[in-house]
């Protein structure tokens, strides 16, 4: 299926994580132009260089999604470089595992800042341009914990649940401007990036929770993200689509 993404301009937040890298690579294969961002400059530049070596029209910008001024400057740079931004994919995230009663406000803050305020900041900075162009696609990555809860990650679950409220509410505000907002809700994706060996320690227990008999891979996620970023999903907005191997069915 031709997704019609050739020469579309996307901004991807969180390009260095395995899921972010796979999404960026998939956009390049479809002929999209990219601004890739991350707080990790060295790794972000490497990702951009690798994508450019494969023929991608890609620029990297260092961006802390928690810093609104830095976000606004990055969005302006992307708009100045490519003329516009058609698509936002928000992959950035941060989680600290542990019982809620044993947590503290200091640990809460970064999770809420990255997972909720991050999406708030980037969406707010990009929307005026999308409204002016009467076109936009916004897709945010989240976890199923945001919809069904999960012990040990209550704060990030709550922050991601805030994303859902934002996506659904803003989708109603800007739909008439031909702008859609959707979320992709994940189960556990098996990457070396994940939680300091958590998967290796709990692999068999985790797999038993998945009807499809395996954990996710980055390449399972990118196709749905690209579909929701394309005009093939033109009549889909305010939705949270689970790509989770059947872990939860809501």
Secondary structure, DSSP 8 states (H G I E B T S, - for coil): -----TT-EEEEE--SSHHHHHHHHHHHHTT-EEEEEES-HHHHHHHHHHHHHTT-EEEEEE--TT-HHHHHHHHHHHHHHHS---EEEE-------S-GGG--HHHHHHHHIIIIIHHHHHHHHHHHHHHHHT-EEEEEEEETHHHH--TT-HHHHHHHHHHHHHHHHHHHHHGGGTEEEEEEEE--B--TTSGGGHHHHHHHHHHTT-TTSS-B-HHHHHHHHHHHTSGGGTT--SEEEEESTTS---
